[in-house]
Every structure is written in structure tokens, then in C-alpha cells.
Amino acid sequence: MIKDAAWIRTVHEKDDICPEFYTKLHIKKNIKSAQLYVSAAGMYEAYIDGKKIGDEMLTPYWTEYSARTQYQTYDVKDILGETSELSFICAEGWAVGAMAYSRYKHSWFNHISLIYSLDIEYMDGEKQSFVSGENTFVRTSQILSSSIYDGEIVDRTVDKFEMGNALIDEVNTTLIPQEGEKVCEQNRISAVKYFVTPNGERVIDFGQNIAGYAEIRIRGSRGDRIRISHAEVLDCDGNFYTDNLRSAKQSMTYVLAGDGEEVLKPHFSWQGFRYIRLDEYPYRDVELSGFTACAIHSDMKRTGDFSCGLPEINQLYNNIIWGQKGNFIDVPTDCPQRDERLGWTGDAQVFVRTAAINYDVERFFKKWLADLAYTQGENGAVTGIVPMVRLGCEILVSAGWGDAAVICPWEIYRAYGNKDILECQFESMKAWIDYMHSFGKEEYLWLGGEHYGDWLAMDGDEYIGATSADYIASAFFAYSTGLFVKAGKVINKDISDYEKLYDNITKAFKDRFTKNGVPIERTQTAYALALHFGLCDNRELTGEGLVKMIEENEMRLTTGFVGTPYLLHALTEADRTDVAYELLLQDKSPSWLFSVKQGATTMWEHWDGIKEDGTFWSDDMNSYNHYAYGSVYDWIFGVCAGIQVHDDGAGYKHISVKPKADKRLGFLTASIETRHGLLVSSWRYENDRICYEVTIPEGCIAEAEFTGNGTVCKEVLTEGHYKRIMLA
């Protein structure tokens, strides 16, 4: 841990140039152990004798800095020499830099600061510490500027300028050990194509939209200048397109040292891109082998896998995976490319169940939810962004967004069976319920206020769908309260008052928003929420009404961020899985497969981000790496493959395996590595038969249903591998 160390800084005027703090080490004898503890207000990279320590990026990562800042621990025993230089290059990062589209600077700290402690124990038991303080020196680095959104300028020809001793600083934050996974390079993708656009732009295509950076290996002359820009898509004429980045430049500039092969890549910035443009490149020939796209994300274990007989659905699944990878960079960001990249709570809650199928995200969400609790207002309000950042406009306390406080811990508990997440977040969950309960004049409804509504739905105005904010807010008031009651029972809390509250909310909702047991608002989202949240008495008529709306829209959806995660589930719960399959397989906009047909390699923010004619829906709200609509995989996994955590269980100890096969897919295999082992559900059509196979992990039990030709085979399965054949 860090103790007896001081926060240190350099002078303000030099903050634009990334400073380098350093000290000389003199090791007296043989080392038994050597632990380096480091944190920063900003970002840092640690070096010993010019060699970077570890493979982590963007440290110390993003927390609610007003409450806590993480520190990292490195074992440096084997890389210390008798005399060594310990150094740290720092940048503004999230904590000090200009953030979001408002570019509000110094959101938390006024300047870059650093703190470290190198604790050494020698073989003879003697201990020695080297700590940050006035004996640490400062010089400029060769990173002349660094910005999360704009990229970096690195000049390898400049001499480092000595700035003298570091200054003692005061930093108002609490240091904690790192809670989340490290962020590091995860995938390396070779360039697939070099071409010149109709506008004469020199462009390299990596074939996959990623979050990360372009690595360039090059030999050149001293002073040669290389500048590249990044983009996700091309326009309808095949030209490089960056308007959707808004103010983010996503540009990297390098000046070569000219001392052999040089490896060029950013230190404190990342980009969202599939293409790079060679804005400055003083060489005629472009060797594709010298360009690699390096994807970064939190170091989560991959747990899920999927394949089926339709290439389009397989591509959709691949897009969902890449959407998660590109936006799980320490916090669940909305996008990795434009001047935003923020932890939007609504995106996180709609995707959390899918996220926990694809990857082990227990630690990831535990860290983020702790920050959510720290940002929560004294009245229980949860804003749309965690950690907080100033946008220059109001960040709403919105239904469907603030509900991440309840939905996310519940789903993490359901996925992994660890009650600790509910214990840790219980007061935060309760505070959010109390906030909704206290809002407005109606005790059991959430009426009034401003909300994001059914964001980017296709049945409303430019951004917000047609389903009323009062309807959505009151529906989520009921849903989250019901989940809170379940959570309280799991950890043996007295939630009797909230059971009564839930009953009153559901009654009030039905009285105000339904007639004859059917929602009075005729939108796909309204009907889907009522069905899935249990807020309509006449489920049959509501299901029929939902199907009719879909049919009237030529078997296409109209839902946005709020309705889409529940739409297919609602249809299945209304016994219309056939219609849910029709929506899944639809390739006309709006649909999941429309973007696939348009060549997408990640999930889009807007259903028709690129229209049929190649033009764009919008410039300012048009990310091509937005994971929210990837929540459809929760339905594919839970209904098509039929794998769900049983209602009375958690952590896949007690499972339901009830696959609903469809011949158009040909075959399907889905799996998840649970805490108990590998769980697999698969089926395939063979002539007039459906062949089911299921693998149940050790110590688990599954309630299984296999369907074929109008018959259902029900049985209870324990650990092992099973095959069942039904007539199609």
C-alpha cells in the first residue's frame, strides 16, 4: 500500500506536455521482494530504465475521483538493477482532461499529480522505501500533447527539458487498491486493404471496427512526420467519414527519431475505428504488414459462445461481442469514438444480462456499481452517467437509466450467485426506490420530470419515441421495486414495506395506464413493458395487440433503448415466439440484421445509422459501435437455446433448459462457462427430426423441455451429457 508518500506535481504551464517524473534508485543488496504502488490524478505509465512496467493501459482507471482513486501494484523485483531509474510519464486522462462534448476541463483535479511508493525488502530482512516527494525530479517527455478524444502528438526528436524538483501537492481523494480488471491489448488485427478514395485520400481498412489504436512499424529518416486519422465507416461515395465523431479529432501524429525500426502507438489515448487515413505519410509505398489494429478492453474472461446455420445471425453475434469489447474499457461506455465515451447507466442496464453471458463481468460491474453508489445523490437520485462528468447541459435523472442501480446488481447476482453484490449495493438500491417513491404528487406512480424515454425509438420524434415518459417511468418504478423485493429476500432483509409498495404501484399503474387489462398507449414498447413487467391483466389481448402492431409495421420493430431489450421476451411470454423469430430474422430497417446487411462489424446506435442508399441518419448521434441493441442475445441464449437461470436460483446452479428451435436456423449451439463448469444447449434439424443435445455442469440440476411436432418432453436432468430426438 501507499504510505509516507506525498502527492507531487509539476508547474501548471507545462501540463499540456506530458510530464515525466523520475528518481534514481540505488539498491544496496540482494532483494527478497520489491513492490511498486502507483496512482495519479490523470493517467500514468511506469518505467524502470526506460522499459514500461506491465501491460496495463490507462491506469489508474476511471472512478468517482471525489470519493476514491485506485492505485496499482507491480512486482518489480526481477527488473531492478543495482542502479536504476524509476520514471513515470503522466497525462491528463479522465481526471484532468477536457471531457465530453462540452470539453469541460479539470472536472476533478486542477492538474496532473502523481503518488508512488517502491517498497523493498532485502534478503537479510532490512526494508527500504523510495517514495514520491521533493526528491523526485520532473522533465518534459516526448509526448507533446495527449487527449482521450483527440489523440496524441509524439515527437521523438525533441530533447527532454529538465524542470527541477517536483512540487508537493494536495489531492482530495481516497486511495484504494484496484477493484476492476486491468485494461490491456487483447486482439491484434492485420490490415486487409489499402486504397485511395474518390477524394484522393490514402486509406487502410482493417476489416473490423474496434476500440483501440493503430500500431505502425516503420523505418524512416529523422524528422519524418506521420499523421493518421481514424474513422468507423466510409460515406456513400466511398470517402473517409468523420462527421459522426463531432469534435473528437481521433488523430495521431508522430515525428520519427530515424534510428531503425520504430513502433508507433499512443500511450494515453484510444480510438474507435475500422479505417485509418494517412494524412501525412512521406513514403510512396504503403506496406500493409506495417499496420496493425490493436483492440483494447478490460481483461474479462470470455465465457459465452454461439453458432448457428445462418451466417447473418452469426455475424450479428460477432457484432455483439465486438460491441461489448469496444465499450467495456474499465467502465461500460456508450461508444469508443466520439467526444463522449461515458458510462451511461441506461446502456449498462439494458445490456447487463447479455454482458454476463458473453464474459465474466462480476468484478467489472462490482467496481462500476460502487462508483454508482458514490455518485448517488443524498435523495437517492442516480444520474444518467457514472462516473459523473460535466457535460455543459443537464444530465437527467431518468427512468430506465437510474434503474441501473437495481437492475445491474440483481442481474450480476443472478449470473454468478454471489450475494455480496446485493449486500454491497442494497442501500443504493433502496435509495433509488425511495427516490422514485418520493417523486411528484402521485405516491405510487412516477409522473412528471424529464426523461430520455424510449431513446432513439422509430415511432417518435428525432430522439425520443412515442411511449410517454410517465408510462415508462411508472413501469420501471414497478419493475425495479419488484426486483428490490427479491433482492431483499435473498439477503434476509425486512422488505415488507416494499412488498406493499410494489403491490400499490402495480395497482396504480393498471388503474392509470391500462383499460380492460390492456395498455392504453398503443406502442410496441408500451405493450412489451406491460407484458414483461407483469403490468397488464389481460396478457392474451395485450400479446395479440403487440403482434398486430408488428404486423401493421410489415413485421418490423419500432422500439428504442427502453423497449428493445424486452420486446422478444414479451412475445415469447405471450406464446408468440414465432413472431419473435420473424423480428430476429428481419433484414429491413429497423431490424438487427439490417446493419449486418449493410456490412456492420459492431452494433449500431441507431437502427438505420446508414440508410439503404448509403446516406446517414444523423451526424451528431450516430455511433457505429454502441452495444445496447446487442441485448437481443439474451433472448437468443434464453429462448432459442433455452438456457435460463431458474426463477428460484442464481449462478446457474438450478437451470431451465427449454430450447425453441426454428428450422430456418438449421442448427444452433450456445454455451456458457458457469462457476460450476460448461453448460451447453444445442439443436439441429435432420430431415424430419430435431436432435437436441444438452450438457449440464457438475452439481447442477436442470428442468428441461424438448419440443417437436406439437409434443413436449419434460424431464429433470442432473450433471452429464444428454441427447434427445423429437419429430419436427
N, C-alpha and C positions, 0 to 999 in steps of 0.2 A: 504493500500500500504506500501511498504518498504521504510522507510526514517530514516535518522540518524543512520543507521546500517552500520557496516563495514563487508566486506568480511573477513573471517577468515580461517586459515588453520592450519595444524599440520606440523611436520617435514617430509621431503621427505622420510627418511629412513623407516618410518612406514606406507607408503601408501599401501603396499601390504596387511597389516592387516587393515580391515575396521575400521576407527577411529570412536569414539563416542564422540561427543561434548555435553556438558551439562552445565546447570546452575541451581542454586537454586532460587525458587520463594517464596516470602513472600507476601501474599495477605492481604491487610490492612483492608478491609471491604467488604460489600456486593457488588457483581458485577452486573452491568447492562448489559454489553457486554464485550466479550473478543475475539478478532480476532488474529489469528496467521498467519503471512505471512512468507513463506519459499521458498528459492531456493538454488541451489547448482551447482557448477561446478563438475559434476558427478551425482550420484543419492543419494537420502536420504530417510530415514524413520523417522518420527517424533513420539515421545513418551511423555506421561506425566505419571510419576510414573511407568514406565515400560510397560504401556499399549499403543499399537500403536494407533495413531490418524487417523481415517478414514480408508477406504478400498482401497485407491488408491495404485497402484504399479508403480515402475519405474519412479517416479517423479524426476525431473521436466519435464521429457519427452525430446524428441529429436527435436531440432530446428537447424537452421543455427546459431550456437553459436557465430560466429564472428559478427553477426548482432543483435541477440536477444536471451535471455534466459527467459523462463517462470517462474513465481512464482505461488504458490498455496495459497489459503486462506482457513483456517479452523476455524469454530466456536467452541471454547473450553470452553465456559462459564460454561457448566454443568459438566466438568470433572476436573476443577481446585479446589484444596483444599486450606486450609489456608496456608499450606506449601507444595510445590510440587517441583518435579524435572522435568525440561524440558530437553529432550535429543534428539539427532539426530545421528543415525548411517548412515554412508556415504560409498559409493563405487565409483569405477572409472566410471562405466557405459559407455555410448557412448562418453562422453565429454573428458575423460581422458584415458580410457582403450585402449587396443590393438584391433584395428578394422580391419575387413575384412581378406581376405586370406593372405595379406601382413603382418598382425599383426602390422601395424604401430601404435606405441604408442604415446600418447599425441598429438592427432590430433588437438585439440583446446586449451587445458589448460595443464599446466605442472604438476598440482597436484590437488587433491581434495580440494575444498573450499566450504564454507557454508556462507549463509547470512539469517538472520531471524529478525523478529520484532513481539513481542507479545504486542498488544495494548489493554489496559484495560480501560474501563470507569466504575466508581463506581456509585452506586445509587444516591449519593449526587452530581454528576456531575464532580467530580475530575477524572483526567486521569493519567494513568501511563503506561510507556512502558519499556519492557525488550528487549534489542537489542543485537545482536551479536557484540562482541568486545573483548577486553583483559580480561574482566571479565567472559568470557566463558572458561571453562576448557575442557581438552581433555584426553581421556583414550582409551586404546585398547578395542575392542569388542571381542566377541567370534566367530566372522566371520573371520577366518584366511586368507581367500582369496576369491575373488569373480570375476567372469568373465562372460560376456554375453554368450560367446561361450563355455567356459569350465566348467561352473557351480561353485559351492562353496564348501568350507571346513568349517564346523561349529563344534567347539569343546566346548561343554557345561561344560567341566571340568576345563577349564583354568580360572585362576584368571585375572581379568581386571587390566591392568597396567596403573597407573597414569602417564601422560606425561606432566602435568603442564598446564600453561595458553596457550590458542590459540594465534597464531600469526596473526597480521593484514596482509592482503593480498591485492594485486592489481589484479583485474579481468577485462579484457577489453571486456565487453559485456553490452548490454542494457536490463534491466529487464522490462518484460511486463506481464500483467495478463494472466493466462492460456487461450488459444484460442480454443484448441481442447477438445474432450471428455476425461474424465478420463479413465485410463486403470485399470481394476479390474477383479477379478474372476467372470466368467459368467456361467460356467457349471461344475457340478461335476459328474464324471462317475465312477461307481464302477468297480472294476476288475472282469473280466469274466472267467479267466482261469489261472491256474498255471501249468507249465510243465517243464520238463528237456529236453534240446535239445540233438541231437546226439553227440554234443561235450561236453556234461555234464554241460551245462550252466543252471542255475536256472532262469526261465523267467516268467514274469507275463504279460498277454495280457489284455488290456483294451477294445479291440474291435473297437476302433475308433482312428484314427490318429488326434492328436490335437497339438496346441501350448499352452504351459502352464507348469505345473510341476506335479510331483507325490507327493502326501501328504501321509505320513506314520504315523500311530498311533501305538505306540509300548510301551511296558513295558520291561525294561531291567536293567542290572546292570551298575553301574557307570564305565565308560571307555569302554563299549561295542561300537564297531565300525561298522557302516553300510555304505556301499558304493554301489551306484547303477549307472548304465549306461542306456542310452536311445537310442532307435532305432525306425525307422518307419516301417521297413519290416524285414522279415526273408529271408535267401538265399534259393536256390533251394533244399537244403538238410534239411531245417528247422532250421538252426542255426542263431544266432543273427548276424545281418549285420549292420556294421557301416562305411564301406569304403566310402559311399557317403557323410559322414559328413566332409570329408577332414581333416583339422587339428583340428576341433572342438571336444572337448572331451565329452561334454554333460554328465558330471559326477557330482554326488552329494555325499559328504562324511559327515557323522555325527558321532560325539562321544557323547554318551549319558551321561546325568547327573545322571541317575538312581534314580530319585525322583518321581516315579509314572508314569502315562501315559504321554508320550511325543509326541508332534505333530511336525513332521519334514517336513520342506518345505523351499525352497530358499527365499531369500529376494530381490536379485537384478539380478536374472538370470531366464531365462525360456528356455524350451527345446521344440523341435518338436519330437513327439514320439507317438507310439501306444504301444510299448513294453518297459519294463524295465528289466534289468538283475541284479540280486543280486550278485554283485561281491564279496562283503563281507557282510555276514549275519550270525551271530554266533548262530543261532537258527535252530533246525531241522525242526520244523513245520512252515509252511507259512500260515497264516490266511488271506485269501483274503479280509475279511472285514476290515482289517487294511490298505488297499491300495486304494487310490482314485486318479484318474486323474482329475486335476483341469484346465479347459480351461480358458485362459485369452484373452481378446481383448478390444478394445476401446468400451466404453459403448454407442453403437449406438442402436437406436430403430429399431426393426425388423418391416419392412413394407410390405414385399412380402411373398406370399405363393403359393404353386403349388402342384398339384397331378394329376395323370392320371392313366389309366388302365394297364400300362406296368411297372412292378416292376423295370426293368432295368433303365428306364428313371427317375423314382422316386429316385432311388439310385444316378443317375447322378446329379440330382438336389440337393440331400443331400450333395454330394461331393462338389458341387459348393458352397453351404452355408458354409460348414466347411473350404473350401479353403479360402473364404473371411474372416471368423472369425480368422483363424490361421495367416493371413497376414495383418490384419488391427489392428496393435498394435502401435497406435499413428501415424505411417507413413505407407504407403502402401508398405510393404516389398515384396521381391520376394519369400522368403521362411523363415521358422522359425527354421531351424535345423542346417545347416552347417555354416561355417565360412564366412557368408555373411550377410543375413538378412537386406538388404539395400533397400532404396527407389528408385528402378529402375523405371524411368519415362515411359519406353515403356510398362511395365506390367500394370502400372496405367492407361494409356490412353486407352489401348485396353479393359479394364475391367470396366471403369468408368460408362458406361450406365447400365450394369448389376448390379454393386455395388449399384447404386441409386434405383434400383428396389427392391433389397433384403433388404436394410437397409436405414435409413435416414442418409446420408453421407454428407449433406451440410456443417455442421460445420467441419467435419473431413477434407474434401478437401479444405475448405477455409483456414484452418491453414496450410496445406501442400503446397498449391499453393502460399501462402505468402512466405514461405521458398524458393520455386522455384524462385520467383522473386528476392529474396535476393541473391541467388546463381548465377543468370544470369550474364554473362559477360557484360562488357561495350559495346561490339559489338552485344549483343543480344543472344549470344550462350547459349544454355541450355545443360548441360552435362547429361549423362545417369543416374546419381544418385542424388537424392535430399533427405535430406541434403547431402552436399558434404562430402566425406571421401577419404583419400589417400589409394589407392589400391596397390601401388607399380608397377602399369602399367598404361598406358594411359586410361582414361575414355573418350570414344568417344563422340563427338557432332554428333549425328546420327539422320537421318530421321526416323520417327516413334517413336523415343524416345523423342527428343526435342519438338516434336509436342504436347506433353502433355501440353505445355504452352498455347495452343489454344484449343485443343480438350476437356480437362478436364473442364475449366471454362464454355465452351459452353454447355457441357452436364449437368453440375450442374445447370446452368440457365434453361435449357430445362426441367429438372426434377422437379425443385422447383419454377420456375417462379420469382425468386428474381434477379432483375437486378444488385444488389450490387456486386455480384461476377464478373460481366463483368466490372463494374466501377473500382473495385479494381485491376483487372488483365489486364485492357485494354493496358496500356503501356508495360507490359510484353508481351502480345500477339503481339502487334505491333513490339516490338523489335525482337521477333523471326522471324516474317515475313521479316523484314528488313535484318536480318542475312542471311536468305536463299536467299533473293534477291541479296545480295552483294557477294555471294559465287561464285567463279570461273569466267570464261570468258564469259559464256553464261548468258545474263541478265535474261532470262525467264525460265531457266532450272537450276536444281541443279545437276551439273556434277562434278565428282571427289570427293576427300575426302574419308575418311574411315567410314564405316557404319557397324552396326550389321546386316543389310539386313533382309531377311526373316528368322529370327533366329530359328534354330532347325527345319527347314523345311525338308521334307523327300526326296527332289529331288536334293539336292546339296551335298556339302562335309560334313564333320563331324558336323559342326555347322551352317553354313550359306547356305541357299537354293540357287536354280539356278537362280532366278529372279535377274537381275542385280541391283547393288546399284544405278546406275544412274536412272534407271526406277522408282524404289521405291522412291528415294529422290525427283525426279521431280513430281511424283504423289502426294506425301504428300505436296509438295510445293503448288500445285494447291488446294488440299483439305483444308489445313489449311487457305490459303488465302481466299477461299470461305467462310469458317466459320467466319473468322475475319470480312469480309464484312457484314455478317448477324449480328454479334455481334455489330458492329459499328452502324448499323441502329437501333437496339433495344435501344441503349442509346443515339441516336441522335448525333453521331459524324460525322464529314465530312470525309467520306472514299471514295470519288470519285476517288482519285488516285489509291486506292487499288482495286476498281471495274475494272478500266482499266488494272491494273496489273494482276488481275485474268483472264480477257479475253485473255491477251497476253500469260500467262502461259499455259492455256488450248490449245490455238492455237499452241504454240511452242511444247507442249507435243504431240499433234496429228501429227504434221509435222514430228517429230523425231521418235516417238515410235509406230505409227500406219501406216498401209498401207491398203487402201481401207476400212477404217473405223474400222479395226480390229488390236489389238496389234500384233507387230512383234515378241515379245517374247512369246513363247508358253509354258507358265506355268500356273498352276491354279491360283497362286497368281496374276500374271500379268493381267489375264483376270478378276479376281474378283475385283481388284482395278479399272480397267478401267470401269467396269460396275457400281460399287457402287459410284465411284467418278465422274461419268459422263464424262469420258475422251475418249470415243470412239463414232464415228458417226454411225457405223453400229451395233446397240445393238443386233439385231436379230442374225447376224452371230457370233458376239462375244459370245452370250449366247449359241449358238449351239456348238461353239468351246470349251467352258468350259465344257459343258455336254460330248462332245466327249472325252476330256482328262480324265474325271472322269470315263467314261465307259471303256476306254483303261486301266485304273488302277483298273479294277474289282470293280467299284463303291466304291472307297476309295479316300480319300483326300491325298494331298501331302503338304499342306500349313503349314507354321510355324507361328511365333508370329505376323507377319505383315498381312498375308493373311487370316488366320483362322477367325478373327472376322467378316470379310466381306463376306466370301465365301457363306454361306447360304442365306444371304441377296441378293447377286448378282444373285443367281439362282432364287430367288423369283421375283426379278426385271426383270429377263429375262423370266418370266412366266413359270418357271420350278420348282415350289415348290415341285412337285413330286420327282425330283431328290434330292432336299434338304432334304426331308424326308428320302430318301434312305441312304444318308450320315449320318443323325442323328441316324438311326436305325442300321447302320452297326456295327458289333462287331468284325470284323477282323482288325488287325492293318494295318495302322494307322486309328484310329477312337476314338470317345468319349466313346463308350461303351466297347472298348477293355479293358481299365483299370478297368471298372466296372466288366467285366467278370473275370478279374484277382484278384478280391477281394478288389479293392481300396476303401477307405472311404474318400479320398480327391482327388483333381485334381493333375495330374502328370505334371512335367516339360516337359518330353519327351514322345511322343506318345507310344513308346514301352520301357518305363523305365524298366519294367520287361517283358521279352520276353515270347513267348508261352511255351518254355521249362523251364521257371523259372530262366534263367540266366539274367544278367543285361546288358543294353545297354552301360553303362559307369559307372565309379566310380566318376568322378570329376564333372559331370554336370547332376546330376540325383536326383533332389528333388522329393519327393513324396507328397509335399504339396506346389503347385505352382498354383496360381489361374488364370493365363492368359487365358488358354483354356476354363475356365468356362464362358467366354464371349458368348458362344453359347446360354446361357439362354436369352440373349437379343433377339435372333431370336425366340426362343420358345415362349417367352412372347409376342413379337411384331407381330409374324406371326401365329403360332399355336393358341395362344389365341387371337391374332389380336389386342392387346392393344398398341396403339402408341399415343404419343403427336402429335396433328395435326401440319402440316407444318407451319401454321401461328400463333401458340400458344406456351405456355410454362406452366409448372406446372400442367398439366392435366386439365386445365380449358376448353380447346377445344380439344376433343379427337377423334381419329379414332378407331372404333371397327370393325375389319374386319377379323374374325377368319377363318382359313383354316383348316378344320377338316380332319382327316385321320382315317379310320376305325381300323387300326392296334393298335391305342392307346385306342380304346374303349370309353373312356371319358377323358375329360380334364377340370380342373378348375384352373384358375390363378387369383390372386388378388393383389392389392397394396393399402395400406393406403396412400392416397394422402393428400395434405394440405386441401382438401375440403371434405374428407371423403373416405369411402371404395369404390373402383372400382373393379368390378368382371366381368370376362368373362368365361363362361363355355359352354361345349357342350358334348353330349353323343349320341351314336348310339343306337337306339331302333328299332330292326327289320329293316324295310326299310325306317326309318326316322332318321333325325338328329334333336335333340332337343337342341336349343340354349337358354341360359339364360344370361342376362346382367343386372348388377346393376350400375347405373350412380349416382355419388355423387351430393349432393345439389349444385345448382348454376352452374352446368357444362352442356355442350352440346356435343353430340357425333354424328358423321357421321358414320352410321352403314351399314354394308353389310353382309348379310347372304346368303350362297351359298349352293345349293343342286341340284343334278341331272341336271346340266347344266344351272340352272337358278340362278339369283341373285336378292335378295330383298334388295333394298336400301331405307333407311329412316333416318330421323333426330330424335334423342332421347334426351330428357331432363331428369332431375333427376327422379329416380324411378327404379323399377324392371320390366324387360320385359322378356317374353318368346316367342320364335318363333320356328315353326316346319317346316322343309323342307324335301322333299323327298331325300333319299340318292342316 
